[in-house]
Amino acid sequence: MNATLFIIGQAIVIVIGLIGIYVKISLKLKELEIRVSMVEKQDDTLSKKLDHILDQINKLAIALQNKQDR
């Protein structure tokens, strides 16, 4: 009788522990997803800014070339 109660108690503790681990891992994964999405947004913003700078440089280069051709 005591051995059965002990085994049942241990099984309950193990199940609760596994549920706790699952919850912690799920939470960490969600945090990582949020961080990755934030970094991707920052990368997109930087990429757009760099594209704009490149366009401006190209326009300046064309303008300089046109002035040299005159």
Phi and psi restraints in degrees (value plus and minus 20) as a CYANA .aco file:
   2 ASN   PHI     -84.2   -44.2
   2 ASN   PSI     -57.8   -17.8
   3 ALA   PHI     -85.3   -45.3
   3 ALA   PSI     -59.0   -19.0
   4 THR   PHI     -85.2   -45.2
   4 THR   PSI     -65.1   -25.1
   5 LEU   PHI     -83.5   -43.5
   5 LEU   PSI     -58.9   -18.9
   6 PHE   PHI     -83.1   -43.1
   6 PHE   PSI     -65.3   -25.3
   7 ILE   PHI     -85.5   -45.5
   7 ILE   PSI     -62.2   -22.2
   8 ILE   PHI     -83.5   -43.5
   8 ILE   PSI     -62.6   -22.6
   9 GLY   PHI     -81.9   -41.9
   9 GLY   PSI     -63.7   -23.7
  10 GLN   PHI     -84.4   -44.4
  10 GLN   PSI     -59.2   -19.2
  11 ALA   PHI     -83.2   -43.2
  11 ALA   PSI     -61.5   -21.5
  12 ILE   PHI     -83.8   -43.8
  12 ILE   PSI     -62.9   -22.9
  13 VAL   PHI     -82.6   -42.6
  13 VAL   PSI     -62.2   -22.2
  14 ILE   PHI     -84.6   -44.6
  14 ILE   PSI     -64.5   -24.5
  15 VAL   PHI     -82.2   -42.2
  15 VAL   PSI     -63.4   -23.4
  16 ILE   PHI     -83.7   -43.7
  16 ILE   PSI     -61.3   -21.3
  17 GLY   PHI     -81.9   -41.9
  17 GLY   PSI     -63.3   -23.3
  18 LEU   PHI     -84.4   -44.4
  18 LEU   PSI     -59.5   -19.5
  19 ILE   PHI     -83.9   -43.9
  19 ILE   PSI     -61.4   -21.4
  20 GLY   PHI     -82.0   -42.0
  20 GLY   PSI     -63.9   -23.9
  21 ILE   PHI     -81.9   -41.9
  21 ILE   PSI     -63.8   -23.8
  22 TYR   PHI     -80.0   -40.0
  22 TYR   PSI     -63.7   -23.7
  23 VAL   PHI     -83.8   -43.8
  23 VAL   PSI     -64.4   -24.4
  24 LYS   PHI     -82.8   -42.8
  24 LYS   PSI     -63.9   -23.9
  25 ILE   PHI     -85.4   -45.4
  25 ILE   PSI     -62.5   -22.5
  26 SER   PHI     -80.6   -40.6
  26 SER   PSI     -62.4   -22.4
  27 LEU   PHI     -84.1   -44.1
  27 LEU   PSI     -64.7   -24.7
  28 LYS   PHI     -83.1   -43.1
  28 LYS   PSI     -59.8   -19.8
  29 LEU   PHI     -84.6   -44.6
  29 LEU   PSI     -60.0   -20.0
  30 LYS   PHI     -84.2   -44.2
  30 LYS   PSI     -62.3   -22.3
  31 GLU   PHI     -80.9   -40.9
  31 GLU   PSI     -62.4   -22.4
  32 LEU   PHI     -84.0   -44.0
  32 LEU   PSI     -60.1   -20.1
  33 GLU   PHI     -81.5   -41.5
  33 GLU   PSI     -61.8   -21.8
  34 ILE   PHI     -84.6   -44.6
  34 ILE   PSI     -63.7   -23.7
  35 ARG   PHI     -83.2   -43.2
  35 ARG   PSI     -62.6   -22.6
  36 VAL   PHI     -83.3   -43.3
  36 VAL   PSI     -61.7   -21.7
  37 SER   PHI     -85.1   -45.1
  37 SER   PSI     -56.8   -16.8
  38 MET   PHI     -86.0   -46.0
  38 MET   PSI     -62.2   -22.2
  39 VAL   PHI     -85.7   -45.7
  39 VAL   PSI     -59.9   -19.9
  40 GLU   PHI     -83.5   -43.5
  40 GLU   PSI     -59.5   -19.5
  41 LYS   PHI     -83.5   -43.5
  41 LYS   PSI     -62.5   -22.5
  42 GLN   PHI     -83.7   -43.7
  42 GLN   PSI     -60.7   -20.7
  43 ASP   PHI     -82.7   -42.7
  43 ASP   PSI     -61.3   -21.3
  44 ASP   PHI     -82.9   -42.9
  44 ASP   PSI     -62.5   -22.5
  45 THR   PHI     -83.0   -43.0
  45 THR   PSI     -66.3   -26.3
  46 LEU   PHI     -84.1   -44.1
  46 LEU   PSI     -59.5   -19.5
  47 SER   PHI     -83.2   -43.2
  47 SER   PSI     -61.6   -21.6
  48 LYS   PHI     -84.1   -44.1
  48 LYS   PSI     -61.7   -21.7
  49 LYS   PHI     -84.2   -44.2
  49 LYS   PSI     -62.6   -22.6
  50 LEU   PHI     -85.4   -45.4
  50 LEU   PSI     -58.9   -18.9
  51 ASP   PHI     -82.2   -42.2
  51 ASP   PSI     -61.0   -21.0
  52 HIS   PHI     -84.1   -44.1
  52 HIS   PSI     -63.5   -23.5
  53 ILE   PHI     -82.8   -42.8
  53 ILE   PSI     -62.4   -22.4
  54 LEU   PHI     -82.8   -42.8
  54 LEU   PSI     -61.3   -21.3
  55 ASP   PHI     -81.1   -41.1
  55 ASP   PSI     -63.3   -23.3
  56 GLN   PHI     -84.2   -44.2
  56 GLN   PSI     -61.2   -21.2
  57 ILE   PHI     -83.0   -43.0
  57 ILE   PSI     -62.2   -22.2
  58 ASN   PHI     -83.4   -43.4
  58 ASN   PSI     -60.4   -20.4
  59 LYS   PHI     -83.9   -43.9
  59 LYS   PSI     -61.0   -21.0
  60 LEU   PHI     -85.0   -45.0
  60 LEU   PSI     -60.5   -20.5
  61 ALA   PHI     -83.5   -43.5
  61 ALA   PSI     -60.3   -20.3
  62 ILE   PHI     -86.9   -46.9
  62 ILE   PSI     -61.2   -21.2
  63 ALA   PHI     -83.7   -43.7
  63 ALA   PSI     -61.9   -21.9
  64 LEU   PHI     -84.6   -44.6
  64 LEU   PSI     -60.3   -20.3
  65 GLN   PHI     -83.8   -43.8
  65 GLN   PSI     -61.6   -21.6
  66 ASN   PHI     -83.9   -43.9
  66 ASN   PSI     -58.1   -18.1
  67 LYS   PHI     -88.2   -48.2
  67 LYS   PSI     -55.4   -15.4
  68 GLN   PHI     -91.7   -51.7
  68 GLN   PSI     -51.0   -11.0
  69 ASP   PHI     -91.5   -51.5
  69 ASP   PSI     -42.5    -2.5
